[in-house]
Amino acid sequence: MIGLLHKGVMKDDQLDLIFKALSDSARRRIIDRLSKKPGQSLFEVCAASIAEGGVALSH
């Protein structure tokens, strides 16, 4: 992402949305799960979250 900032590819409103999303702990957990095992369905991500900690990933 840093490379995109230096090249001016991303606009301020796009960056605001990214940082807002990353400030949410549930979204960070989703990103973490997908980075460890790409290609999971929404069902798989939610099921793994419930199985590991009993916490649903919904708002």
Order of alpha helices (4+ residues) and beta strands (2+ residues): alpha-alpha-alpha-alpha
